[in-house]
Amino acid sequence: MKVSKPKFWDQNYFTFFSIFLYPFSIIYKFIFFIIKLFVTEKKFSIPIISVGNIYLGGTGKTPISLKICKILKEFEQNPVVVRKYYKNHEDEISLIRKHNKIITAKKREDAINLAIEKNFNFVVLDDGYQDLNIKKDLNIICFHSKQKTGNGQVIPAGPLRESLDTLINCQIVLINGVKDLQFEQKLMRYNPKLIFFYYNYFSKGIENLRNKKLIAFAGIGNPTNFFDFLKEKHLNLVKELSYPDHYSYSEKDLEDLNKLEEKFKAKLITTEKDHLRINSFVRKRFEYIKVEVKFEDEQGFKNSIKKLIK
């Protein structure tokens, strides 16, 4: 069964569903508040950079985590990505493993302790902002300029994992997309010390696809962001297919995609993360776009990371 993100989450006004679910959001926030009262942060012996989000899914945490590891290696450091293990997130684990060392565990603290034992000297915590058990040396929050904070409500009434007032614990905000001073000012109401960096994705060799008809499909947090990226690169999309985040493609799904390929006489294309979820026996038949992160102020962001090196 496909379960996708509710459309009303991204509408910048109240809807029947957001109002109906608002009491449940209040209960969720209250439970989160109570949990905070009984949690003590643990400080570790190596620096920890947390890359997280408040908007649920599709904000680009994993590409940013890999970019930070690349920067740390430029500074002759030995970083490892740490993630909490979820069975249905094995696509992201596989994606990270293609490009960097990764340690997973049911508890992030156990993975960090293992990283220390293995002599890594930096931990990049992919999706750890809401983990109150770990003392972070740098907290980074990711947003996308198109979704921003959606309707501004906490789940289930909206897409936020917690209230925006938790930005008080954040030092750096990364925004994928165009500069938006109004959005910056909105977030700075919760923390006036926030530092903002903007970035976009680039993909080597994407121009080779410009003269081809393409069918794009994606099962990520916000598939429309992937489709828009392809259109911005002037690619000819004849059809777009959205699936839920971390979607597991069945044989029937792949057969249906192949039928569309024949019908439109077009090439199938997807994300690198989706590509890893396709059965390895047929994976080679599908093209994927490998993206990398490019900051508007690359040196400024590198300097922010460099400050943590002792």
C-alpha positions in Angstrom: 0.0 0.0 0.0 1.3 3.5 -0.9 1.1 6.0 1.9 2.3 9.5 0.8 2.6 12.8 2.7 -0.7 14.6 3.1 -1.1 17.5 0.7 -2.6 19.8 3.4 0.8 19.7 5.2 2.2 22.0 2.6 -0.7 24.4 2.3 0.1 27.8 4.0 -3.4 28.1 5.5 -5.6 26.1 7.9 -7.6 23.3 6.4 -10.3 21.0 7.8 -7.8 18.3 8.4 -5.2 20.4 10.0 -7.8 21.9 12.4 -9.3 18.4 13.1 -5.8 17.0 13.9 -4.5 20.0 15.9 -5.5 18.5 19.3 -3.4 15.4 18.6 -0.5 17.8 17.8 -0.9 19.4 21.2 -0.8 15.9 22.8 2.3 15.1 20.7 4.1 18.3 21.8 3.2 17.7 25.5 4.6 14.1 25.4 7.8 15.5 23.8 8.0 18.1 26.5 7.7 15.5 29.3 10.4 13.4 27.7 12.8 16.3 27.7 12.4 16.7 31.5 13.9 13.3 32.1 16.7 13.2 29.6 20.3 14.0 30.3 22.7 14.8 27.4 25.9 12.7 27.2 29.1 14.3 26.1 31.5 12.2 24.0 35.2 12.4 23.5 35.1 13.3 19.8 33.3 16.2 18.1 29.7 15.4 16.9 28.1 17.3 14.0 24.4 16.7 13.9 22.6 17.1 10.5 18.9 17.1 11.1 15.6 18.6 10.2 12.3 19.9 11.7 10.3 19.5 8.5 9.6 15.8 8.2 11.5 14.3 5.2 12.9 15.5 1.9 15.2 18.2 3.2 18.5 16.7 2.0 20.1 15.6 5.3 22.0 12.7 3.7 23.7 14.6 0.9 24.7 17.3 3.4 26.2 14.6 5.8 28.3 13.3 2.9 29.4 16.8 1.9 30.5 17.5 5.5 32.5 14.2 5.5 34.2 15.3 2.3 35.1 18.6 3.8 36.5 17.0 7.0 38.6 14.7 4.8 40.0 17.8 3.0 41.1 18.9 6.5 42.8 15.5 7.0 40.2 14.3 9.5 38.8 10.8 9.8 34.9 11.1 9.9 32.2 8.5 10.1 28.5 8.9 9.5 26.3 7.6 12.4 22.7 6.7 12.0 20.1 5.0 14.1 19.2 1.7 12.4 15.7 1.5 10.8 15.0 -1.5 8.6 13.0 0.5 6.1 15.8 3.1 5.8 18.4 0.7 4.3 18.4 2.6 1.1 19.9 5.6 2.8 22.4 3.4 4.6 23.4 1.9 1.3 23.7 5.3 -0.3 26.0 6.6 2.5 28.1 3.4 2.4 28.8 3.9 -1.3 30.6 7.2 -0.5 31.7 7.1 3.1 32.2 4.9 6.2 29.0 4.5 8.3 28.1 2.9 11.6 24.5 2.1 12.5 22.9 0.8 15.7 19.5 0.7 17.4 20.9 3.4 19.8 22.9 6.2 18.4 25.0 6.3 21.6 26.2 2.7 20.9 27.2 3.6 17.3 29.1 6.7 18.6 31.0 4.5 21.2 31.8 2.1 18.4 33.1 4.9 16.2 35.5 6.0 19.1 36.7 2.4 19.5 37.5 2.3 15.7 39.5 5.5 16.0 37.3 7.8 14.0 37.9 11.4 15.2 34.6 13.0 14.0 31.0 11.8 14.0 28.5 13.2 11.5 25.1 12.3 13.0 22.7 11.9 10.1 19.2 12.7 11.5 20.0 13.2 15.2 18.6 16.6 16.0 15.7 15.2 18.0 17.9 12.7 20.0 18.2 14.4 23.4 20.6 11.9 24.8 23.6 13.2 22.8 25.5 16.4 23.3 26.3 17.9 19.9 29.2 20.2 19.1 27.4 21.6 16.1 23.7 21.4 15.3 22.7 21.9 11.6 19.1 22.0 10.4 18.1 21.6 6.8 15.1 23.2 5.0 14.0 23.3 1.4 13.1 26.7 0.0 9.9 25.3 -1.6 8.4 23.6 1.4 10.0 25.7 4.1 7.9 24.8 7.2 4.7 23.7 5.3 1.6 24.8 7.2 3.7 25.4 10.3 2.0 22.8 12.4 3.5 19.8 14.3 2.6 16.3 13.2 -0.1 15.0 12.6 -1.7 18.4 11.8 1.4 19.4 9.8 4.9 18.3 8.7 6.9 19.5 11.7 8.6 17.0 13.9 8.7 19.5 16.7 8.0 23.2 17.4 10.2 25.8 15.7 11.2 27.1 19.2 13.6 24.2 19.4 15.7 26.1 16.9 17.2 27.7 20.0 19.5 24.6 20.1 20.6 25.1 16.4 23.7 27.0 15.2 23.5 26.7 11.4 20.5 26.5 9.0 21.0 25.2 5.5 18.5 26.0 2.8 18.3 24.2 -0.5 17.2 26.7 -3.0 16.9 30.4 -3.5 17.7 33.1 -0.9 14.7 34.1 1.2 15.3 36.9 3.7 11.6 36.7 4.9 12.1 33.0 5.8 15.3 33.8 7.5 13.6 36.5 9.6 10.9 34.1 10.5 13.4 31.5 11.9 15.5 34.1 13.6 12.5 35.0 15.8 13.2 31.7 17.5 17.0 32.1 17.5 18.6 35.4 16.5 22.1 33.9 16.4 21.3 31.5 13.5 23.8 31.4 10.6 22.4 30.7 7.2 24.0 29.0 4.2 22.3 28.3 0.8 23.1 25.4 -1.5 21.9 23.7 -4.6 22.5 20.4 -6.3 24.6 19.7 -9.4 25.0 16.6 -11.4 27.9 15.8 -13.7 26.9 14.5 -17.2 23.3 15.5 -16.8 23.5 17.5 -20.1 23.9 14.1 -21.9 20.2 13.5 -21.2 18.9 16.8 -22.7 17.9 15.4 -26.1 16.1 12.4 -24.7 12.5 11.8 -23.6 12.4 10.9 -19.9 10.0 9.3 -17.5 11.1 10.3 -14.0 10.0 8.4 -10.9 11.0 8.9 -7.2 10.1 7.6 -3.8 11.6 10.3 -1.6 10.4 12.8 0.9 9.4 15.4 -1.7 9.5 13.8 -5.2 8.4 17.1 -6.8 11.7 18.6 -5.8 13.5 15.9 -7.9 11.2 16.5 -10.9 11.7 20.3 -10.6 15.5 19.8 -10.5 15.4 17.9 -13.8 13.2 20.5 -15.4 15.5 23.3 -14.3 18.3 21.4 -16.1 16.0 21.6 -19.3 15.4 17.9 -19.4 12.3 16.6 -21.3 10.0 14.9 -18.8 7.1 13.2 -20.6 5.8 11.7 -17.3 6.4 12.0 -13.6 5.6 9.2 -11.0 5.7 9.8 -7.3 6.0 7.1 -4.6 6.2 7.3 -0.8 9.5 7.9 0.9 11.7 4.7 1.2 9.2 2.9 -1.1 10.1 -0.7 -1.9 9.6 -1.3 -5.6 7.8 -4.6 -6.4 8.2 -6.7 -9.6 4.8 -5.4 -10.7 5.9 -1.8 -10.2 9.0 -2.3 -12.3 7.0 -4.1 -15.0 4.6 -1.2 -15.1 7.5 1.2 -15.4 8.9 -0.8 -18.3 5.5 -0.7 -20.0 5.5 3.1 -19.7 9.0 3.2 -21.2 7.8 1.3 -24.2 4.6 3.3 -24.5 6.3 6.7 -24.5 9.5 5.4 -26.2 11.3 7.2 -23.3 14.1 6.5 -20.9 13.4 5.8 -17.2 15.3 7.9 -14.7 15.3 8.1 -10.9 17.3 9.2 -7.9 20.4 7.4 -6.6 18.5 6.5 -3.4 15.6 5.0 -5.4 18.1 3.1 -7.7 19.4 1.3 -4.7 15.9 0.0 -3.8 15.5 -1.6 -7.2 16.2 -5.4 -7.4 19.9 -5.7 -8.2 19.1 -8.2 -11.1 17.3 -5.5 -13.1 18.9 -2.3 -11.6 21.2 -1.8 -14.6 18.2 -1.1 -16.8 17.4 2.1 -14.9 19.3 5.4 -15.1 19.8 7.5 -12.0 20.9 11.0 -11.2 23.8 11.3 -8.8 23.8 14.8 -7.2 26.4 16.7 -5.2 26.0 19.7 -3.0 27.4 23.1 -3.9 27.2 26.0 -1.4 26.8 29.6 -2.5 29.4 30.4 0.2 31.5 27.3 0.1 34.5 28.7 2.0 32.2 30.2 4.6 30.6 26.8 5.3 34.0 25.1 5.3 35.3 27.6 7.9 32.3 26.8 10.2 33.3 23.1 10.1 37.0 23.9 10.5 36.4 25.7 13.8 35.6 22.3 15.4 39.0 20.8 14.5 41.3 20.8 17.6 
